[in-house]
Amino acid sequence: MGLIILLVVGGVIGWLASVIMRTDGQQGIFLNVVVGIVGAVLAGFIVTPLIGGAPITSGVLSIQSVLVSLLGAIVLLGIVNLFRRGSVR
């Protein structure tokens, strides 16, 4: 069940991050899910221990874990845009 939650929430988080970063037209649903999941994993390992709480990858679904995952996806999209274009939009 945790994998299904991670895929669904990762897709939504990836889509929201791409809308915030204005890259939604450039990527499809698969890349949205990948960005959401990778951003959630990175933020879960880096940010969550600093602020406390449980990462979304552990199956815990809370506002804090969703916001941290969204932050991780936004940062990941910024890094991808930096390498792809040479500047962040």
Secondary structure by P-SEA (a helix, b strand, c coil): caaaaaaaaaaaaaaaaaaaacccccccaaaaaaaaaaaaaaaaacccccccccccccccccaaaaaaaaaaaaaaaaaaaaaaccccc
